[in-house]
Every structure is written in C-alpha cells, then in structure tokens.
C-alpha cells in the first residue's frame, strides 16, 4: 500500500480522542444557560465516551452488513455534523443531543480502524501502523483542543468549528483508502473463535492504566498550584508535553516492540510508575516536564501493544477483542474523575502529591506482577521447546 493510503487511514485517528476538546467551553456554556444544572452541562464533555461504549459492540456487525469503508465514512460524517451542530442551534438540548451523536460516530469508526489496518498490513508494518494510530490520536486531541482554545476568543459556539477537521479527513479516507473484502473477513475470522482469557486481563489493566494516565489531565494544574510551581497556563503546556511523549512513542512503536517483545508491558509500567513519582516529588517545572513526557511515552507504548497483540493473533476473534479493549479504554476515561476522587478519599493525606505517589506504587506493583507472569510464560515456553 502506498503512503497516501496509510496517511489517509491514520488521519481518521485524529478524531478518536477529540470528544473532550471542548472542556474549556464549560464556564461560557454555563453562563449562556443559567437555568440548566451545572452538572448536566459538565456531562457534555463525558457523554460521548458513554455512547462510544454503547456503540462499539455493534460497529463490526453494522460494517459486515453495509461495508467497512461505508461505516467509517458514516462515522466521520456523523462526527462532522454533530461536531459543528452547536454552532447553529440555540437549544441546550440540541447541544446535548449533538454530543450523543458525536460519541456514536466515534464508536462506529474506532474499532474498524484496527480491522482495516489488519487487512491492509501485516507483521512489523502492522505494528508500526497501530503505533502511529495511537500517535495520531494524541496529535488530533492536541490540534483540536488548541483550535478550540483559539476560536473560544470569538465565542464558545464558534469554537465548535474546530471539528471541521473531519471534512478533509472524510475526503482523504474516501479517495485513498480501499474497501476491505467482507468475504475475506468471514474466511479469516470465524464467529466461533473465542476471546482469550488474557484479553480480559488486558481490559482490567487498561482500565487501571487509563485512570492513572487521566490523573495527569485531571490533577496536574491543581498540583502545580498546590506546590506553587505554576498556573493554569503552565498546566496546559504540560499537557502538550504529554502529547509530545505520546507522539514519540507512537512513531517509534514498531521498533520498540521489536526490541522489547513480551517485556513491553512491564517496561511501560515501570516508566509510568517512575513518571508518577517524579511528578509527585519534583520541585521545579523542568523535572515535571520530563516526567509528563515519560508519562505520555509509556502510556502510548502500552496502549498500542495491547491492540497489536489481539490484531496480530489469528487464533482469536480480534474484532471482538478489539471492541472489548476499546470499551475498557472508554470506561477508564469516562469514570476517571470519580475513580481518582475515590482514591484520594482513601489516602490519609488529601494533597494531590499523595495521589501521584499512590499511583506510582500501584504501577510498580503492576510491573512486579507482569514481570512474574511473563517470566513464567517464558519458562514454560522454553520447557516446551526442550
């Protein structure tokens, strides 16, 4: 496949994590709709994740009936229409409904990106594409969040024009990404294929790691204020550095997984744990900056590794496994603020520093457990070969 095909497929990933990009609009929207409950208004940033969770399980069934390419096109079109709908409609309830539609659009297209990649590429090239998909997700979130911030200077409704990015993506995908064969899909992947038990372990790990990763988004600005190291602008800059680490990991993923192989997860957990400790114990912005880059790098090494494992494994139902992983990811993201709040209430100290220390300890325990598990697998494999 040529480069334009690969870029066109990857470009769709720019939209995947853009649902929360409009979070900065919340105060202005509250001012516009004073009679609406603030909690309900805050839900417009998380309601897409809920409907992604509800839509993902049906995406492959829809695609088998109507075509993989058409389903992705429908998803992009829904994201585009729902994304810019608030610009033109005055009712809050139309705004709320548009966010539901937005989540449905992402839920339709997201799992199919892995399936299409798995049919167009294989081996190390597939690993590389999955890594770049993860990288493009981070880039897309950064681009749309930045654009929303700039357009917000005009007014909050205009900021939704940021989702016009979906238009050129729709054109690229339509023109340069081929449709995959539904018949070939049925030959290569039987409905009778089961989900490997390891997939459920991956889902549990995914929810845990996504929650810990999201604590940086939720708490980093509060931590800076608590330590007297910076303000909201510094917090925003640190989030951009998280994206830098994520982009780097995505770009290097194919090479990383070739070198680290089955040890990728414990290494990623160890680096993520170190980054949590650094964030908690740092006394200047420079060291925290290094820590958040490591955080983004380790997180976006772990995520594509899981999807690469189930996509490359021809002995399992990779479509169902991918869908379950995506559901786990969005559960972790959607409920992260609640989970982090519960963790904070369990700790003796209520300072934000304690949260990051606790999360660092959790990741070190995760490193230890995955090292033991992998060691046992390697030992059994070597014994079997003898």
C-alpha positions in Angstrom: 0.0 0.0 0.0 1.3 3.5 -0.9 2.0 6.2 1.7 -1.1 8.3 0.8 -3.3 5.3 1.7 -1.5 4.9 5.0 -1.7 8.6 5.8 -5.4 8.7 4.9 -6.2 5.8 7.1 -4.2 7.2 10.0 -5.8 10.6 9.6 -9.1 9.2 10.9 -7.4 8.6 14.2 -7.0 12.3 14.6 -10.7 12.4 15.6 -10.8 9.5 18.1 -10.0 11.3 21.4 -11.3 14.8 20.4 -14.5 14.5 22.4 -13.1 16.2 25.5 -11.5 19.0 23.5 -14.4 21.4 24.3 -13.9 21.2 28.0 -12.7 24.8 28.1 -16.2 25.9 26.9 -17.9 24.7 30.0 -17.9 28.0 32.0 -19.1 30.0 29.0 -21.9 27.5 28.3 -22.9 27.6 32.0 -23.2 31.4 31.6 -25.4 31.0 28.5 -27.7 28.5 30.1 -28.1 29.6 33.7 -31.3 27.6 34.3 -29.6 24.3 33.3 -27.9 22.2 36.0 -24.1 22.8 36.0 -23.6 19.0 36.4 -25.7 18.4 33.3 -23.6 20.9 31.4 -20.4 19.3 32.5 -21.7 16.0 31.2 -21.3 17.2 27.6 -17.6 16.5 27.9 -18.0 12.9 29.1 -21.3 11.8 27.5 -19.5 11.0 24.2 -17.5 8.3 26.0 -20.6 6.6 27.3 -22.1 6.4 23.8 -18.8 5.2 22.4 -19.0 2.3 24.9 -22.6 1.6 23.8 -21.8 1.8 20.0 -18.5 -0.1 19.7 -20.1 -3.6 20.2 -22.3 -3.1 17.2 -19.8 -1.5 14.9 -18.5 -4.7 13.3 -22.0 -6.1 12.8 -23.0 -2.9 11.0 -19.9 -3.0 8.9 -20.4 -6.6 7.8 -23.9 -5.6 6.5 -23.1 -2.3 5.0 -19.4 -2.3 4.3 -16.3 -1.4 6.4 -15.5 1.7 4.3 -19.1 3.0 4.3 -19.3 2.5 8.1 -16.2 4.5 8.7 -17.4 7.2 6.3 -20.7 7.3 8.2 -18.8 7.6 11.4 -16.7 10.5 10.1 -19.8 12.2 8.7 -21.6 11.9 12.0 -18.6 13.4 13.9 -18.5 16.2 11.4 -22.2 17.0 11.5 -22.6 16.5 15.3 -19.3 18.4 15.9 -20.4 21.6 14.3 -24.1 21.4 15.1 -23.8 23.6 18.3 -22.6 26.5 16.1 -26.1 26.8 14.5 -28.6 25.5 17.1 -29.6 27.6 20.1 -31.2 25.0 22.3 -29.1 23.3 25.0 -30.9 20.1 24.5 -29.8 20.1 20.8 -26.3 20.7 22.0 -26.6 17.7 24.4 -28.0 15.5 21.7 -25.2 16.6 19.3 -22.7 15.2 21.9 -24.5 11.9 22.0 -24.4 11.7 18.2 -20.7 12.6 18.3 -20.0 9.6 20.6 -22.0 7.3 18.3 -19.9 8.5 15.3 -16.6 7.7 17.1 -18.0 4.4 18.3 -18.8 3.4 14.7 -15.4 4.2 13.2 -12.9 3.5 16.0 -12.9 -0.4 16.1 -12.9 -0.6 12.3 -9.6 1.3 12.0 -7.8 -1.7 13.6 -9.7 -4.2 11.4 -8.9 -2.3 8.2 -5.3 -1.9 9.2 -5.1 -5.6 9.9 -6.4 -6.4 6.4 -4.1 -3.9 4.6 -0.9 -4.6 6.5 0.8 -7.4 8.5 3.8 -8.2 10.6 6.1 -5.3 11.6 4.4 -2.9 9.2 1.1 -3.6 11.0 2.7 -3.0 14.4 4.1 0.3 13.0 0.6 1.4 11.7 -1.0 0.6 15.1 1.7 2.6 16.8 1.1 5.5 14.5 -2.7 5.3 15.1 -2.0 5.8 18.8 0.3 8.7 18.0 -2.3 10.3 15.6 -5.0 10.1 18.4 -2.7 12.2 20.7 -1.9 14.6 17.9 -5.6 15.0 17.0 -6.6 15.7 20.6 -3.9 18.4 20.8 -4.8 20.0 17.5 -8.5 20.2 18.2 -8.0 21.3 21.8 -5.7 24.1 20.7 -8.1 25.2 17.9 -11.0 25.2 20.3 -8.9 27.5 22.6 -8.2 29.9 19.8 -11.8 30.0 18.5 -13.1 30.5 22.0 -11.7 34.0 21.8 -14.6 34.8 19.4 -17.3 32.9 21.3 -17.9 29.4 22.6 -20.2 28.5 19.7 -17.6 29.3 17.1 -15.1 27.1 18.9 -17.1 24.0 17.6 -15.9 24.9 14.1 -12.7 23.0 15.2 -14.5 19.8 14.2 -14.4 20.9 10.6 -11.1 19.0 10.6 -13.3 16.0 9.9 -14.1 17.3 6.4 -10.6 16.9 4.8 -10.3 13.6 6.7 -13.5 12.4 5.1 -12.2 13.3 1.7 -8.8 11.6 2.2 -10.4 8.4 3.5 -13.0 8.3 0.7 -10.4 8.9 -2.1 -7.5 6.8 -1.0 -8.5 4.0 1.4 -9.8 0.9 -0.3 -12.8 -1.0 0.9 -11.9 -4.4 2.6 -13.5 -7.6 1.5 -16.3 -8.8 3.7 -16.0 -12.3 2.3 -12.3 -12.4 3.3 -13.3 -11.2 6.7 -15.5 -14.2 7.2 -12.8 -16.6 6.0 -10.1 -15.2 8.2 -12.1 -14.7 11.4 -14.7 -17.2 12.5 -17.6 -16.2 14.8 -16.8 -19.3 16.7 -13.3 -18.1 17.7 -13.2 -17.4 21.4 -11.8 -14.5 23.4 -8.5 -15.4 25.0 -8.5 -15.2 28.9 -5.5 -12.9 28.6 -7.8 -10.3 26.8 -9.9 -9.9 30.0 -6.7 -9.4 32.0 -5.7 -6.7 29.4 -9.0 -5.0 29.8 -8.6 -4.8 33.6 -5.0 -3.4 33.2 -6.3 -1.0 30.5 -8.9 0.5 32.8 -6.4 0.8 35.6 -3.7 2.5 33.4 -6.1 4.8 31.6 -7.4 6.0 35.0 -3.8 6.7 36.3 -2.9 8.4 33.0 -6.0 10.6 33.2 -5.0 11.8 36.7 -2.3 13.9 34.9 -5.1 15.6 32.9 -7.4 16.0 35.9 -4.9 16.9 38.6 -1.7 18.4 37.1 -2.8 22.0 37.3 -4.1 21.6 40.9 -0.7 20.0 41.8 1.2 23.0 40.3 -0.9 25.4 42.3 -0.5 23.3 45.4 3.3 23.3 45.0 3.4 26.9 43.9 5.2 26.0 40.7 2.9 27.4 38.1 -0.6 28.3 37.0 -3.3 27.1 34.5 -1.2 28.1 31.5 1.7 26.0 32.8 -0.7 23.1 33.3 -1.9 23.5 29.7 1.7 23.5 28.5 2.5 20.3 30.5 -0.5 18.6 28.8 1.1 19.5 25.4 4.3 17.8 26.6 2.3 14.7 27.5 1.2 14.7 23.8 4.8 15.1 22.7 5.7 11.9 24.7 2.7 10.1 23.2 3.6 11.1 19.6 7.2 9.9 20.1 6.0 6.6 21.4 3.6 6.1 18.6 6.2 6.9 16.0 8.7 4.5 17.5 6.3 1.8 18.5 7.2 -0.7 15.7 10.9 -0.5 16.6 10.2 -0.6 20.4 8.0 -3.7 20.3 10.6 -5.5 18.0 13.3 -4.9 20.7 11.3 -5.4 23.9 8.9 -8.1 22.7 6.9 -9.7 25.6 8.6 -7.4 28.1 7.0 -4.3 26.6 4.2 -4.1 29.3 6.4 -4.4 32.4 8.8 -1.8 31.0 6.0 0.6 30.1 4.5 0.1 33.6 7.9 0.8 35.2 8.4 4.0 33.3 4.9 5.1 34.0 5.5 4.5 37.7 8.7 6.5 37.7 6.9 9.3 36.0 4.2 9.4 38.7 6.9 9.5 41.4 8.7 12.3 39.6 5.5 14.4 39.2 4.8 14.0 43.0 8.3 14.7 44.2 9.6 17.3 41.7 10.3 20.9 42.9 10.6 22.6 39.6 8.8 22.7 36.2 11.7 21.3 34.3 11.6 17.9 36.1 7.8 17.8 36.0 8.1 18.4 32.2 10.4 15.5 31.8 8.0 13.4 34.0 4.9 14.1 31.9 6.8 13.4 28.6 7.7 10.0 30.1 4.1 9.5 31.2 2.8 10.1 27.6 5.6 7.9 26.2 4.9 4.9 28.5 1.1 5.2 28.1 1.2 5.3 24.3 3.6 2.4 24.3 1.3 0.2 26.4 -2.0 1.0 24.6 -0.9 0.1 21.0 0.9 -3.0 22.4 -2.5 -4.4 23.6 -4.2 -3.7 20.3 -1.2 -5.1 18.3 -1.4 -8.3 20.3 -5.1 -9.0 19.5 -4.9 -7.8 15.9 -1.8 -9.9 15.1 -3.2 -13.0 16.8 -5.0 -15.0 14.1 -6.2 -17.7 16.6 -8.6 -15.3 18.4 -11.6 -13.2 17.4 -9.6 -10.0 17.0 -12.7 -8.0 16.2 -14.4 -8.8 19.5 -11.2 -8.5 21.4 -10.5 -5.0 19.9 -14.1 -3.9 20.7 -13.7 -5.1 24.3 -10.4 -3.2 24.7 -12.0 0.0 23.3 -14.9 -0.4 25.7 -12.4 -0.8 28.6 -10.4 2.3 27.4 -13.6 4.5 27.4 -14.8 3.1 30.7 -11.5 4.1 32.3 -11.6 7.6 30.6 -15.2 8.3 31.4 -15.1 7.4 35.1 -11.5 8.5 35.8 -12.5 11.7 37.7 -14.8 9.6 40.0 -12.2 6.9 40.5 -9.4 9.4 41.2 -11.7 11.1 43.8 -12.4 7.8 45.5 -8.6 7.0 45.6 -8.0 10.4 47.1 -10.6 9.8 49.8 -8.9 6.5 50.7 -5.5 8.2 51.3 -4.5 9.6 54.7 -3.3 12.8 53.1 -5.6 14.8 50.9 -2.9 16.6 49.0 -2.6 15.9 45.2 1.0 14.8 45.8 -0.3 11.7 47.6 -2.4 10.7 44.7 0.6 10.5 42.3 2.7 8.7 44.9 -0.1 6.1 45.4 -0.4 5.7 41.6 3.4 5.3 41.3 3.2 2.5 43.9 0.3 0.8 42.0 2.3 0.9 38.8 5.4 -0.6 40.5 3.2 -3.4 41.8 1.9 -3.8 38.2 5.5 -4.0 37.0 6.3 -6.7 39.5 3.2 -8.8 38.7 3.7 -8.6 34.9 7.4 -9.5 35.2 6.5 -12.6 37.2 3.7 -13.5 34.8 5.9 -13.1 31.7 8.8 -14.9 33.4 6.5 -17.9 34.0 5.4 -17.8 30.4 8.9 -17.7 29.1 9.9 -20.6 31.4 7.0 -22.7 30.2 7.8 -21.9 26.6 11.4 -22.9 27.0 10.5 -26.1 28.8 8.0 -27.0 26.0 10.7 -26.4 23.3 13.1 -28.8 25.1 
